[in-house]
Amino acid sequence: MSSPDYKFAFGNFNYICSTVSLTLCPLVGEADGIEPVCYSRNVRLADTLIFQPSTLIIHLIALIMTAIMIYHIRSKYTAVGRKEIIMFFYLYMLVTIMDLLLISGIIPTASDLYPYFTGVHLGLISATFWCLLLNGFVGFQFAEDGTPLSLWSIRISSFLVFAAVTFLSIATFNTLGPFDPAHPVALWVVFFIFNGAALLIYVILQIVLVVNTLDDRWPLGDIVFGIAFFATGQVILYVFSLDICNFAKHYIDGLFFGTIATLLSVMMVYKYWDSITKEDLEFSVGSKQNVWEVKELLGEDEMTGGGLYGQQRFNNGGNSPAYGQANYYEERY
């Protein structure tokens, strides 16, 4: 099979799209978009032509695994940053659903709605990276986790990123104003540089967090594995996709392995978060260990040992904790 006719260039998707079939490839470059030199063969299912069937299966597995991770996050009621990190996984689930619909051809490229769905897809990708970046600051407790300030700052800013990138994408696809699908420099910068910078900053923040605040260094392994999975997936996707496609006789291509690697890296984000919140679940930079608060005021009888719980505590020799004591984070969740 011949190699791509294009060379890699800054601000240009020609080489990338001739190597791997991204959702934006039919909408940039030449009038009819850019078609990859080699891509996974399609199958016909119930009179519907399904593209990338192997990748579609991985997307379905990713949705199941993400739902399981969300369930476990929601079950950790007292975990620091629980409400913040779960937004990242919800966004990743939405990205996967959009990827599934567009890559598989369920929404055909010939449809008038395809550019708009692709714009939403790219907006969700950037919002997901942005949400992950902001989650990197949660452990430093600049804003106390679970508070409206912490939650709404992530929600509003992620929505703004989503809206901006979605508009930029649709404007580029439809040649609005200065944006041109033949020269999608701004979209290229967002897709690779903005998203990549957000991921890089998140990784640096987590390394600083672990080194400076935790005695256990095992979470660093989760970070390393996550980066290794993601980087490997990107290399396979953009460098070796054609070789894989030719070797596998068009049954799979780099998109298949890239999707797997992305799922594994997201699972390592969950594993890392779980590993630093499974004890007392307080990993902030500030020294807030063993913070307790009384949920209910004890009545006078209980204070003097006359009440039911006061009698139980008195009879136990004062060894059991006072009624109403709870972890500081428990009440907020």
Phi, psi and chi 1 to 4 in degrees:
 res  aa     phi    psi   chi1   chi2   chi3   chi4
   1 MET       -  139.8 -171.0   67.0   65.8      -
   2 SER   -70.4  158.1   61.6      -      -      -
   3 SER   -87.5  166.8   59.5      -      -      -
   4 PRO   -60.7  144.9  -22.5   32.6      -      -
   5 ASP   -80.4  -12.2  -63.5  -30.5      -      -
   6 TYR  -101.1  158.6  -56.4  100.6      -      -
   7 LYS  -112.1  152.3  -61.3  -62.2 -178.1 -178.9
   8 PHE   -63.9  134.0  178.5   82.4      -      -
   9 ALA  -146.1  144.6      -      -      -      -
  10 PHE   -63.0  133.3  176.8   87.2      -      -
  11 GLY    76.8   12.6      -      -      -      -
  12 ASN  -130.9  129.6 -163.2  -51.0      -      -
  13 PHE   -92.7    1.5  -73.4   98.6      -      -
  14 ASN   -57.9  -51.2  -69.3  -14.3      -      -
  15 TYR   -65.8  -43.8  173.5   80.0      -      -
  16 ILE   -63.2  -45.3  -65.9  170.0      -      -
  17 CYS   -72.7  -23.8  -72.6      -      -      -
  18 SER   -77.4  -11.4   64.5      -      -      -
  19 THR   -99.1  -41.8  -57.0      -      -      -
  20 VAL  -139.7  147.9   60.8      -      -      -
  21 SER   -89.2   96.0  178.3      -      -      -
  22 LEU   -90.5  162.2  -59.5  178.6      -      -
  23 THR   -64.3  -28.4   57.8      -      -      -
  24 LEU   -85.8  -10.7   55.8   78.4      -      -
  25 CYS   -60.2  -37.6  -70.8      -      -      -
  26 PRO   -69.5   -5.1  -20.1   33.3      -      -
  27 LEU  -115.0   -3.6  -57.1  169.2      -      -
  28 VAL  -123.6  168.0  -64.3      -      -      -
  29 GLY    82.0 -127.4      -      -      -      -
  30 GLU   -72.4  176.9  -58.7  171.3   -2.3      -
  31 ALA   -59.1  -39.0      -      -      -      -
  32 ASP   -97.8   16.7  -63.6  -32.8      -      -
  33 GLY    79.7 -171.6      -      -      -      -
  34 ILE  -119.2  126.2  -52.7  169.0      -      -
  35 GLU  -103.0  134.2 -175.2  175.5  -51.6      -
  36 PRO   -65.6  151.0   23.9  -33.0      -      -
  37 VAL   -64.1  -39.7  174.6      -      -      -
  38 CYS  -138.7  133.8 -178.5      -      -      -
  39 TYR  -145.9  163.4   50.6   88.3      -      -
  40 SER   -65.3  139.2  175.3      -      -      -
  41 ARG   -69.5  156.7   63.8 -177.9   66.0 -167.6
  42 ASN  -103.0  168.4   46.6   50.4      -      -
  43 VAL  -132.0  156.6  -62.9      -      -      -
  44 ARG  -103.3  124.6 -176.5  171.5  -65.6  -82.6
  45 LEU  -131.6  115.2 -178.8   64.2      -      -
  46 ALA    52.7   51.5      -      -      -      -
  47 ASP    61.8   19.6  -66.0  -29.6      -      -
  48 THR  -122.2  129.7  -58.9      -      -      -
  49 LEU   -83.0  118.5 -158.4   59.2      -      -
  50 ILE  -105.4  120.4  -57.9  -62.7      -      -
  51 PHE   -89.8  154.5  -64.1   89.3      -      -
  52 GLN    48.9   56.2  -62.3  -77.2  -10.2      -
  53 PRO   -62.9  -36.2   21.9  -32.5      -      -
  54 SER   -66.4  -40.7   55.7      -      -      -
  55 THR   -67.5  -34.1  -54.7      -      -      -
  56 LEU   -59.9  -40.1  174.8   62.1      -      -
  57 ILE   -63.2  -41.7  -65.4  173.9      -      -
  58 ILE   -64.4  -37.1  -59.0  -57.8      -      -
  59 HIS   -62.2  -41.4  -77.9  138.8      -      -
  60 LEU   -65.0  -41.1  -65.6  175.2      -      -
  61 ILE   -63.3  -40.2  -66.0  173.8      -      -
  62 ALA   -61.5  -40.3      -      -      -      -
  63 LEU   -63.5  -41.6  -69.8  175.9      -      -
  64 ILE   -65.0  -46.7  -64.9  172.8      -      -
  65 MET   -64.4  -38.6  -64.8  -56.0  -59.6      -
  66 THR   -65.5  -40.1  -53.6      -      -      -
  67 ALA   -62.0  -38.5      -      -      -      -
  68 ILE   -65.9  -43.8  -66.8  173.0      -      -
  69 MET   -63.9  -41.4  -72.0 -174.8  -74.8      -
  70 ILE   -61.6  -41.1  -70.4  174.4      -      -
  71 TYR   -60.2  -44.9  171.1   77.9      -      -
  72 HIS   -68.8  -35.4  -75.7  -70.5      -      -
  73 ILE   -64.8  -44.1  -67.5  172.2      -      -
  74 ARG   -65.3  -25.7  -70.5  175.1   62.6   89.0
  75 SER   -79.2  -14.5   66.3      -      -      -
  76 LYS   -91.0   79.5  -63.7 -174.2   68.3  171.4
  77 TYR   -62.1  -30.8  -60.7  106.0      -      -
  78 THR  -102.5    7.2   59.4      -      -      -
  79 ALA   -72.2  135.5      -      -      -      -
  80 VAL   -67.0  132.2  169.5      -      -      -
  81 GLY    76.8   15.1      -      -      -      -
  82 ARG   -62.1  -47.1  177.2  179.0   68.8  100.4
  83 LYS   -71.7  -27.1  -66.7 -177.1  177.9  179.9
  84 GLU   -76.2  -47.2  -74.2   82.1   -1.1      -
  85 ILE   -70.2  -27.8 -164.8   65.5      -      -
  86 ILE   -67.8  -25.0 -155.0  170.1      -      -
  87 MET   -65.5  -35.7  -74.3 -172.3  -87.4      -
  88 PHE   -61.8  -42.9  164.4   75.4      -      -
  89 PHE   -72.7  -32.5  -71.8   96.0      -      -
  90 TYR   -64.0  -41.7  -80.3  132.7      -      -
  91 LEU   -65.8  -41.2  -75.0  171.4      -      -
  92 TYR   -62.4  -36.8  171.1   70.5      -      -
  93 MET   -64.0  -42.5  179.4  175.2  -77.7      -
  94 LEU   -64.1  -40.7  -68.7  175.1      -      -
  95 VAL   -60.7  -42.5  168.6      -      -      -
  96 THR   -64.3  -41.5  -57.5      -      -      -
  97 ILE   -62.9  -45.5  -67.7  173.2      -      -
  98 MET   -64.9  -40.6  -66.0  -61.0  -61.1      -
  99 ASP   -61.2  -42.6 -146.6   19.5      -      -
 100 LEU   -60.2  -45.3 -177.9  152.4      -      -
 101 LEU   -68.2  -37.1  -65.0  174.3      -      -
 102 LEU   -85.5  -45.7  -64.5  168.9      -      -
 103 ILE   -66.0  -38.9  -70.6  -68.0      -      -
 104 SER   -75.7  -13.8   64.5      -      -      -
 105 GLY    85.8    8.3      -      -      -      -
 106 ILE   -59.2  -39.4  -64.5  176.2      -      -
 107 ILE  -100.9  102.8  -60.0  176.3      -      -
 108 PRO   -68.2  151.9   24.3  -32.5      -      -
 109 THR   -65.3  -23.3   56.8      -      -      -
 110 ALA   -78.1  -10.5      -      -      -      -
 111 SER   -70.2  144.5  171.9      -      -      -
 112 ASP   -66.0  -20.4  -66.1  -24.9      -      -
 113 LEU   -85.6  -13.6  -64.3  176.8      -      -
 114 TYR   -57.3  -45.5 -173.6   86.6      -      -
 115 PRO   -60.8  -33.8  -21.8   33.7      -      -
 116 TYR   -75.2  -40.3  -61.0   95.4      -      -
 117 PHE   -65.1  -38.4  -85.1   94.9      -      -
 118 THR   -66.2  -39.0  -57.0      -      -      -
 119 GLY   -60.6  -43.2      -      -      -      -
 120 VAL   -63.3  -40.4  170.2      -      -      -
 121 HIS   -60.2  -48.1  178.6 -132.8      -      -
 122 LEU   -65.7  -36.7  -61.4  178.9      -      -
 123 GLY   -63.8  -39.8      -      -      -      -
 124 LEU   -66.8  -36.7  -74.3  171.7      -      -
 125 ILE   -61.7  -48.4  -69.2  175.0      -      -
 126 SER   -66.0  -38.2  -66.0      -      -      -
 127 ALA   -64.3  -34.3      -      -      -      -
 128 THR   -66.3  -45.5  -57.9      -      -      -
 129 PHE   -63.6  -40.1  -81.8  101.7      -      -
 130 TRP   -64.8  -42.6  178.6 -102.0      -      -
 131 CYS   -61.8  -40.7 -178.4      -      -      -
 132 LEU   -63.1  -41.6 -178.2   65.0      -      -
 133 LEU   -58.7  -48.3  167.1   61.9      -      -
 134 LEU   -65.4  -31.5  -65.3 -172.9      -      -
 135 ASN   -64.2  -23.8  -91.6  -85.4      -      -
 136 GLY   -66.8  -21.3      -      -      -      -
 137 PHE   -90.4  -11.6  -69.1   96.6      -      -
 138 VAL   -61.5  -41.8  171.8      -      -      -
 139 GLY   -63.9  -21.0      -      -      -      -
 140 PHE   -84.3   -7.0  -66.0   89.8      -      -
 141 GLN    57.4   36.7  -65.0  -73.1  -75.5      -
 142 PHE   -62.2  -37.0  -66.1  118.7      -      -
 143 ALA  -128.6  130.5      -      -      -      -
 144 GLU   -60.0  130.4 -169.8  174.8   -3.7      -
 145 ASP   -63.4  146.6   64.8  -73.4      -      -
 146 GLY    84.1   -8.6      -      -      -      -
 147 THR   -83.6  159.6   59.9      -      -      -
 148 PRO   -55.6  -36.2  -27.9   35.7      -      -
 149 LEU   -61.7  -46.1  175.7   60.0      -      -
 150 SER   -66.4  -47.6  176.0      -      -      -
 151 LEU   -69.8  -47.5  -64.5  174.4      -      -
 152 TRP   -75.5  -25.0  -77.2  102.1      -      -
 153 SER   -65.3  -38.1   61.9      -      -      -
 154 ILE   -71.3  -45.1  -64.4  178.3      -      -
 155 ARG   -63.2  -48.7  -69.7  168.4 -178.3  166.6
 156 ILE   -68.0  -46.5  -65.7  175.3      -      -
 157 SER   -66.4  -37.9   61.1      -      -      -
 158 SER   -64.8  -38.7  -63.9      -      -      -
 159 PHE   -65.5  -39.5  175.3   78.5      -      -
 160 LEU   -64.3  -41.1  -68.0  176.5      -      -
 161 VAL   -62.5  -44.8  169.5      -      -      -
 162 PHE   -58.2  -47.9  162.1   74.9      -      -
 163 ALA   -64.8  -41.6      -      -      -      -
 164 ALA   -65.9  -45.7      -      -      -      -
 165 VAL   -70.8  -36.1  176.0      -      -      -
 166 THR   -62.4  -45.5  -61.5      -      -      -
 167 PHE   -62.3  -44.7  171.8   78.5      -      -
 168 LEU   -59.5  -42.2  171.5   63.2      -      -
 169 SER   -65.7  -49.8  -57.3      -      -      -
 170 ILE   -64.4  -39.6  -65.2  174.3      -      -
 171 ALA   -63.1  -38.6      -      -      -      -
 172 THR   -67.3  -44.0  -58.7      -      -      -
 173 PHE   -65.2  -32.0  -58.7  150.0      -      -
 174 ASN  -103.7    9.6  -68.0  -76.0      -      -
 175 THR    54.3   55.7  -41.8      -      -      -
 176 LEU   -95.7  129.2  -63.2  178.5      -      -
 177 GLY    60.6 -133.4      -      -      -      -
 178 PRO   -80.6   -2.4   30.2  -34.3      -      -
 179 PHE   -85.8  138.6  -55.8  106.2      -      -
 180 ASP  -139.9  126.9 -177.5    5.5      -      -
 181 PRO   -64.6  -21.8   21.1  -31.9      -      -
 182 ALA   -76.5  -21.3      -      -      -      -
 183 HIS  -136.0   71.6  -56.6   90.2      -      -
 184 PRO   -85.4   57.6   32.3  -33.5      -      -
 185 VAL   -63.3  -47.2  177.8      -      -      -
 186 ALA   -61.3  -41.8      -      -      -      -
 187 LEU   -66.3  -37.8 -169.5   58.1      -      -
 188 TRP   -62.7  -43.9 -166.9   95.8      -      -
 189 VAL   -62.6  -43.3  169.2      -      -      -
 190 VAL   -65.4  -45.8  169.2      -      -      -
 191 PHE   -63.9  -38.9 -167.4   78.1      -      -
 192 PHE  -105.9  -49.5  -69.8  106.8      -      -
 193 ILE   -79.1  -50.0  -63.2 -179.5      -      -
 194 PHE   -61.9  -50.1  175.2   81.5      -      -
 195 ASN   -64.8  -40.7  -65.7  -15.3      -      -
 196 GLY   -66.0  -39.0      -      -      -      -
 197 ALA   -65.4  -39.8      -      -      -      -
 198 ALA   -61.0  -42.8      -      -      -      -
 199 LEU   -65.8  -42.6  177.1   62.4      -      -
 200 LEU   -62.4  -44.7  178.5   61.4      -      -
 201 ILE   -63.9  -40.7  -64.6  172.5      -      -
 202 TYR   -58.8  -45.4  170.0   79.9      -      -
 203 VAL   -62.5  -44.3  171.1      -      -      -
 204 ILE   -61.8  -43.5  -66.4  174.0      -      -
 205 LEU   -60.7  -41.5  -71.8  172.4      -      -
 206 GLN   -71.1  -34.8  -61.2  -41.0  -67.5      -
 207 ILE   -64.1  -44.6  -67.1  174.8      -      -
 208 VAL   -61.0  -41.8  171.4      -      -      -
 209 LEU   -61.8  -47.0 -174.8   67.8      -      -
 210 VAL   -67.2  -45.3  172.3      -      -      -
 211 VAL   -66.2  -39.0  171.2      -      -      -
 212 ASN   -88.7  -21.5  -70.8  -17.8      -      -
 213 THR  -124.4  -14.9   64.2      -      -      -
 214 LEU  -114.0  140.4  -64.3 -179.2      -      -
 215 ASP   -76.7  -30.5  -64.8  -30.6      -      -
 216 ASP   -83.1  129.4 -171.8    4.8      -      -
 217 ARG  -100.7    0.2  -66.1  -66.3 -177.7  -98.3
 218 TRP   -61.0  -34.5  -77.1  107.8      -      -
 219 PRO   -57.0  -24.8  -28.8   36.9      -      -
 220 LEU   -61.9  -32.5  -69.4  175.4      -      -
 221 GLY   -63.4  -39.0      -      -      -      -
 222 ASP   -62.8  -40.5  -60.1  -32.4      -      -
 223 ILE   -64.2  -44.7  -62.5  174.6      -      -
 224 VAL   -61.9  -45.2  170.7      -      -      -
 225 PHE   -64.4  -40.5  -85.8  109.1      -      -
 226 GLY   -61.3  -46.1      -      -      -      -
 227 ILE   -65.6  -39.6  -69.9  -61.7      -      -
 228 ALA   -62.5  -44.1      -      -      -      -
 229 PHE   -61.3  -47.0  -76.3  135.4      -      -
 230 PHE   -65.8  -46.1 -175.1   80.3      -      -
 231 ALA   -63.8  -41.6      -      -      -      -
 232 THR   -61.2  -42.2  -59.1      -      -      -
 233 GLY   -62.8  -40.4      -      -      -      -
 234 GLN   -67.5  -39.1  -62.3  -57.9  -64.8      -
 235 VAL   -65.3  -45.1  171.1      -      -      -
 236 ILE   -62.0  -41.1  -68.3  174.5      -      -
 237 LEU   -65.4  -45.4 -171.1   62.9      -      -
 238 TYR  -101.6  -12.8  -61.9  119.1      -      -
 239 VAL  -113.3  -46.0  178.4      -      -      -
 240 PHE  -107.9    9.5  -63.2  109.2      -      -
 241 SER   -60.8  -43.9 -177.9      -      -      -
 242 LEU   -64.4  -41.8  -70.8  179.8      -      -
 243 ASP   -62.9  -41.9  -63.2  -32.9      -      -
 244 ILE   -65.6  -43.2  -66.2  172.2      -      -
 245 CYS   -61.5  -45.0 -177.8      -      -      -
 246 ASN   -67.5  -41.7  -67.4  -34.0      -      -
 247 PHE   -65.8  -37.9  179.2   79.7      -      -
 248 ALA   -88.2   10.1      -      -      -      -
 249 LYS    58.0   38.9  -51.1  -64.2 -176.4 -176.7
 250 HIS    71.9    8.8  -70.0 -107.2      -      -
 251 TYR   -76.4  -35.5  -77.6  101.4      -      -
 252 ILE  -140.7  163.6   57.6  175.4      -      -
 253 ASP  -140.7 -167.3   56.2   12.5      -      -
 254 GLY   -64.4  -25.2      -      -      -      -
 255 LEU   -62.6  -33.5 -163.9   61.1      -      -
 256 PHE   -62.2  -52.1  172.4   78.3      -      -
 257 PHE   -72.5  -32.5  -68.4  103.5      -      -
 258 GLY   -64.1  -38.4      -      -      -      -
 259 THR   -67.3  -39.9  -55.7      -      -      -
 260 ILE   -62.2  -45.9  -66.9  176.6      -      -
 261 ALA   -63.6  -39.0      -      -      -      -
 262 THR   -63.5  -42.8  -59.3      -      -      -
 263 LEU   -60.4  -43.8  171.8   60.0      -      -
 264 LEU   -63.6  -38.5  -67.9  174.9      -      -
 265 SER   -67.8  -37.3   61.5      -      -      -
 266 VAL   -66.0  -39.2  170.0      -      -      -
 267 MET   -63.5  -33.2  -67.6  174.0   66.3      -
 268 MET   -72.0  -29.5  -66.9  -47.5  -59.9      -
 269 VAL   -61.1  -44.4  171.0      -      -      -
 270 TYR   -63.8  -44.5  165.5   77.6      -      -
 271 LYS   -61.7  -41.0  179.6   64.8  172.5   61.2
 272 TYR   -63.7  -49.6  164.0   73.8      -      -
 273 TRP   -59.7  -41.8  177.4   83.7      -      -
 274 ASP   -64.4  -36.6 -176.3   64.2      -      -
 275 SER   -71.0  -26.2   67.8      -      -      -
 276 ILE   -98.5    3.7   63.0  176.3      -      -
 277 THR  -127.3   13.2   58.9      -      -      -
 278 LYS   -90.7   -9.9   64.8 -176.3  178.9 -178.7
 279 GLU   -92.6 -111.6  -64.5  -63.8  -26.2      -
 280 ASP   -80.1   -3.5  -75.2  -22.4      -      -
 281 LEU    65.1   28.5  -48.7  176.0      -      -
 282 GLU  -126.7  105.1  -65.1  162.7   -2.4      -
 283 PHE  -123.6   21.2   60.5   99.7      -      -
 284 SER   -72.5  163.4   62.2      -      -      -
 285 VAL   -66.3  -38.0  173.7      -      -      -
 286 GLY   -66.7  151.7      -      -      -      -
 287 SER   -84.4   87.4   55.4      -      -      -
 288 LYS  -117.7   40.2  -64.8 -176.9  178.8  179.6
 289 GLN   -78.6  143.6  -57.4  -62.8  -36.7      -
 290 ASN    55.6   46.1  -60.4  -37.2      -      -
 291 VAL   -88.1  125.7  179.9      -      -      -
 292 TRP  -126.2  156.1  -58.0   86.0      -      -
 293 GLU  -149.4  147.1   98.2  178.4  -15.0      -
 294 VAL   -85.3  122.4  178.2      -      -      -
 295 LYS   -74.6  -37.4  -80.4 -172.0  173.9 -179.0
 296 GLU  -128.2  141.7  -60.5  178.6    6.7      -
 297 LEU   -72.7  135.1  -65.5  176.0      -      -
 298 LEU   -78.7  139.0  -61.0  177.2      -      -
 299 GLY   -68.6  167.8      -      -      -      -
 300 GLU   -62.8  -37.5 -176.7  177.3   -7.2      -
 301 ASP   -66.0  -39.3  -69.0  -21.0      -      -
 302 GLU   -68.7  -36.6  -65.3  173.3   -0.7      -
 303 MET   -63.3  -34.0  -64.9  -71.3  -70.4      -
 304 THR   -92.8    0.8   58.5      -      -      -
 305 GLY    90.1    4.7      -      -      -      -
 306 GLY   -85.7  -21.6      -      -      -      -
 307 GLY   -79.5  175.9      -      -      -      -
 308 LEU   -60.5  -50.0  172.3   62.7      -      -
 309 TYR   -72.9  -31.3  -66.8  100.0      -      -
 310 GLY   -65.4  -38.7      -      -      -      -
 311 GLN   -65.5  -42.0  -67.6  174.1   -0.8      -
 312 GLN   -62.9  -43.0  -69.6  177.6  -12.0      -
 313 ARG   -65.5  -40.1 -177.5  179.2   56.2 -178.3
 314 PHE   -67.3  -40.9 -176.7   81.1      -      -
 315 ASN   -68.2  -26.2  -67.4  -24.2      -      -
 316 ASN   -84.4    7.7  -71.7  -23.5      -      -
 317 GLY    77.4   15.7      -      -      -      -
 318 GLY    78.1   10.6      -      -      -      -
 319 ASN   -83.4  -28.6  -66.0  -34.4      -      -
 320 SER   -83.1  151.9   59.8      -      -      -
 321 PRO   -69.4  158.7   25.2  -33.8      -      -
 322 ALA   -67.3  149.1      -      -      -      -
 323 TYR   -63.6  136.9  171.4   63.6      -      -
 324 GLY    95.4   -6.2      -      -      -      -
 325 GLN   -75.8  139.8  -75.8 -174.1  -21.3      -
 326 ALA  -152.8  159.8      -      -      -      -
 327 ASN   -58.5  145.9 -170.0  -72.9      -      -
 328 TYR   -58.1  -37.1  174.1   73.9      -      -
 329 TYR   -83.6  -15.6  -66.3  100.6      -      -
 330 GLU   -64.3  -41.9 -179.4  177.4   -1.7      -
 331 GLU   -66.2  -34.4 -176.8  178.3    7.7      -
 332 ARG   -72.2  -23.0  -65.6 -168.7  -68.4  108.3
 333 TYR  -102.3      -  -68.8   99.8      -      -
